[in-house]
């Protein structure tokens, strides 16, 4: 148990930090199977700032770890024109 009293849950050989996170994973897997989203990734890392040295002191890198990342395609149909809009979340 951690400081938020969440329980770790295992789904599809992945261990999630909370029940809510595992439920969201299940929802996203269903959306991926249905073709609503693509390229589902778990815990992608984003480096916000590389490590560096300044005045002889070393500063650590700053990194963000998201729970999920995926691309969502949606069709926006209007009367004047049709277009496909893709966005990655």
Backbone as a ProteinNet text record, in pm:
[ID]
protein_1_A
[PRIMARY]
XXXXXXXXXXXXXXXXXXXXXXXXXXXXXXXXXXXXXXXXXXXXXXXXXXXXXXXXXXXXXXXXXXXXXXXXXXXXXXXXXXXXXXXXX
[TERTIARY]
81.8	0	86.4	44.8	120.6	48.1	94.3	38.4	-105.7	-150.8	-288.5	-380.7	-326.9	-401	-456.2	-388.6	-426.1	-369	-437.5	-389.5	-338	-225.5	-169.7	-255.9	-274.9	-360	-283.9	-294.5	-228.4	-332	-308.8	-394.6	-304.1	-325	-246.1	-95.4	-48.7	93.1	151.2	66.8	110.7	61.8	141.8	102.2	72.2	-50.1	-93.8	-96.8	-78.2	-71.3	-207.7	-315.9	-448.6	-552.2	-665.7	-776.7	-827.8	-833.5	-880.6	-792.1	-661.5	-568.6	-587.2	-610.2	-631.9	-763.5	-866.2	-994.1	-977.6	-900.7	-876.6	-800.6	-706.1	-632.5	-728.4	-820.9	-917.7	-1005	-1046.5	-1125.6	-1046.8	-920.6	-837.3	-810.1	-793.5	-772.5	-896.1	-1014.9	-1137.2	-1147.7	-1113.2	-1114.9	-1013.8	-900	-798.4	-847.7	-911.3	-966.4	-1076.9	-1154.3	-1263.1	-1213.1	-1085.7	-1029	-1045.9	-1094.4	-1112	-979.2	-884.2	-751.1	-645.6	-523.9	-411.4	-289	-190.6	-58.8	-65.3	-137.3	-147.4	-13.6	39.9	165.2	139.7	206.2	195.4	319.4	300.8	404.6	516.3	478.7	583.6	656.4	784.9	868.8	889.2	876.4	900.7	1005	1115.1	1219.4	1185	1161.5	1126.8	1251.7	1356.5	1483.5	1595.4	1697.7	1813.7	1892.4	1973.9	2061.2	2169.3	2217.9	2320.2	2403.3	2517.6	2605.6	2607.2	2603.5	2610.3	2686.9	2792.8	2877.7	2929.9	2961.7	3017.4	2914	2788.3	2683.1	2605.7	2577.8	2504.6	2356.2	2273.6	2128.7	2072.9	1984.4	1927.7	1827.9	1803.6	1705.3	1565.8	1476.3	1336.6	1258.9	1185	1117.3	972.6	882.7	741.5	708	638.7	596.4	444.2	386.8	241	192	65.3	7.8	-8.5	-64	-90.6	-64.6	-38.1	-29.8	-89.4	-170.1	-231.2	-270.1	-295	-342.2	-489.3	-565.3	-708.9	-745	-810.1	-853.2	-1003.1	-1042.3	-1184.8	-1220.2	-1338.5	-1385.8	-1477.5	-1444.7	-1524.8	-1599.2	-1724.9	-1803.9	-1882.8	-1862.9	-1940.2	-2010.4	-2099.4	-2175.9	-2090.1	-1993.6	-1912.4	-1799	-1743.3	-1629.8	-1618.2	-1547.3	-1519.3	-1369.6	-1330	-1187.2	-1167.2	-1050	-1009.3	-913.2	-938.3	-848.4	-790.5	-660.8	-594.4	-528.9	-533.8	-464.5	-410.2	-295.3	-233	-241.2	-274.2	-292	-185.2
-118.9	0	125.5	223.5	347.7	456.4	577.5	684.9	719.5	679.6	706.4	588	483.2	360.3	289.5	303.4	230.6	89.8	-1.6	-138.9	-166.7	-234.8	-271.6	-381.9	-373.6	-467.2	-516.9	-645.9	-702.6	-737.1	-685.4	-712.6	-734.8	-843.5	-872.9	-864.9	-917.3	-920	-782.1	-680.9	-548.2	-523.6	-457.5	-423.8	-274.1	-240.6	-101.9	-58	71.2	125.4	140.4	133.3	149.4	73.3	53.6	-12	77.9	208.9	303.6	300.7	292.6	287.8	158.9	47.4	-79.6	-77.5	-12	-0.2	83.6	192.2	277	199.1	115.1	31.2	-62	-122.3	-213	-138.3	-16.3	65.6	97.4	135.8	170.4	49.4	-68.5	-190.2	-221.2	-200.1	-220.9	-120.8	4.5	106	73.5	18.5	-18.6	-133.7	-231.3	-343.7	-297.9	-197.6	-145.3	-51.2	-13.5	74.1	222	256.6	397.4	465.9	391.2	445.1	351.3	402.4	322.3	352.4	266.4	286	309.2	225.7	237.7	202.8	295.6	273.8	291.2	208.5	219.2	284.8	380	451.9	506.9	587.6	650.5	757.6	772.2	869.4	991.7	1108.9	1234.5	1313	1343.5	1421.7	1569	1636.1	1777.5	1864.7	1816.1	1888.8	1788.7	1795.7	1708.2	1748.9	1656.8	1691.2	1788.1	1871.3	1967.7	2006.9	2068.1	2119	2271.1	2334.1	2478.8	2515.6	2592.1	2635.2	2516.8	2408.6	2291.4	2200.4	2237.4	2155.9	2086	1955.5	1877.5	1875.7	1909.5	1907.1	1786.2	1713.1	1592.9	1629	1531.7	1553.8	1557.4	1625.9	1631.6	1549	1451.8	1356.1	1339.5	1327.5	1301	1163.6	1083	949.4	947.8	939	934.8	792.7	778.8	645.1	578.3	652.4	597.3	703.4	657.3	744.6	667.8	736.5	670.7	775.6	729.3	816.2	786.9	893.5	880.8	944.6	869.9	926.7	950.2	1061.2	1092.4	1155.8	1131.3	1189.8	1305.5	1421	1540.4	1569.7	1535.9	1556.6	1686.1	1774.3	1898	1906.7	2001.6	2013.3	2062.7	2146.2	2204.6	2114.2	2041.9	1957.4	1842.4	1741.2	1627.1	1622.8	1593.8	1583.2	1484.7	1424.9	1336.7	1412.5	1408.8	1475	1369.4	1360.8	1266.9	1345.9	1290.5	1353.2	1245	1273.9	1181.4	1240.7	1155.4	1198.4	1134
0	0	0	-77.3	-80.2	-1.6	-12.4	70.1	32.5	-86.6	-127.1	-100.1	-40.7	-8.5	-131.5	-243.9	-364.3	-358.3	-423.5	-429.7	-569.3	-577.6	-706.7	-767.1	-900.4	-972.1	-1093.8	-1124.8	-1241.5	-1347.5	-1470.7	-1585.3	-1705.1	-1777.4	-1898.7	-1873.8	-1765.6	-1728.8	-1699.3	-1682.8	-1641.2	-1499.2	-1418.7	-1282	-1278.3	-1237.3	-1228.8	-1083.7	-1061.7	-926.2	-859.6	-936.7	-876.5	-958.3	-897.9	-966.3	-1078.2	-1054.1	-1155.3	-1279.6	-1259.3	-1373.2	-1451.9	-1384.1	-1454.3	-1531.4	-1477.3	-1548.8	-1674.5	-1664.3	-1781.6	-1888.6	-1847.4	-1941.4	-2015.5	-1942.3	-2005	-2105.4	-2070.6	-2162.9	-2289.7	-2271.6	-2386.9	-2474.9	-2415.7	-2494.7	-2579.6	-2522.9	-2599.9	-2714.4	-2687.3	-2792.6	-2901.9	-2863.3	-2961.6	-3049	-2989	-3065.9	-3160.5	-3117.2	-3199.4	-3309.2	-3304.5	-3405.9	-3376.9	-3258.2	-3222.5	-3190.2	-3136.1	-3105.7	-3162	-3178.7	-3226.7	-3141.4	-3152.5	-3091.2	-2940.2	-2870.3	-2724.9	-2661.6	-2582.2	-2509.6	-2360.7	-2282.2	-2137.4	-2081.3	-1994.7	-1922.6	-2012.5	-2112.9	-2193.9	-2112.4	-2137.5	-2066	-2154.7	-2094.5	-2163.7	-2085.1	-2148.8	-2082.9	-2101.1	-1989.9	-1993.2	-1994	-1927.5	-1925	-1900.4	-1981.3	-1964.9	-1839.6	-1790.3	-1677.8	-1728	-1636.6	-1677	-1555.5	-1585.5	-1480.1	-1487.6	-1369.4	-1362.9	-1236.4	-1254.9	-1143.1	-1062.2	-1131.2	-1064.4	-999.3	-1004.4	-944.6	-1055.6	-1036.8	-1135.6	-1099.7	-1197.6	-1180.7	-1255.6	-1190	-1250.8	-1360	-1448.8	-1552.8	-1490.1	-1559.2	-1518	-1619.3	-1569.1	-1655.6	-1611.5	-1709.1	-1681.7	-1735.8	-1657.3	-1699.6	-1700.3	-1818.9	-1832.5	-1808.2	-1776.7	-1761.3	-1897.2	-1992.8	-2125.6	-2231.8	-2353.1	-2468.9	-2585.7	-2666.7	-2781.7	-2884.9	-3005.5	-3112.8	-3135.8	-3151	-3169.1	-3301.9	-3388.2	-3515.4	-3507.1	-3561.3	-3560.8	-3693.6	-3737.7	-3862.1	-3827.7	-3883.9	-3860.8	-3990.1	-3994.3	-4114.9	-4101.8	-4197.2	-4200.7	-4335.3	-4350	-4474	-4589.5	-4561	-4667.6	-4712.6	-4621.1	-4658.1	-4560.2	-4601	-4513.7	-4492.1	-4370.3	-4343	-4229	-4227.2	-4119	-4030.2	-3903.2	-3807.6	-3715.2	-3709.7	-3620.7	-3509.4	-3389.8	-3278.1	-3187.7	-3133	-3038.9	-2899.7	-2806.8	-2667.7	-2582.7
[MASK]
+++++++++++++++++++++++++++++++++++++++++++++++++++++++++++++++++++++++++++++++++++++++++

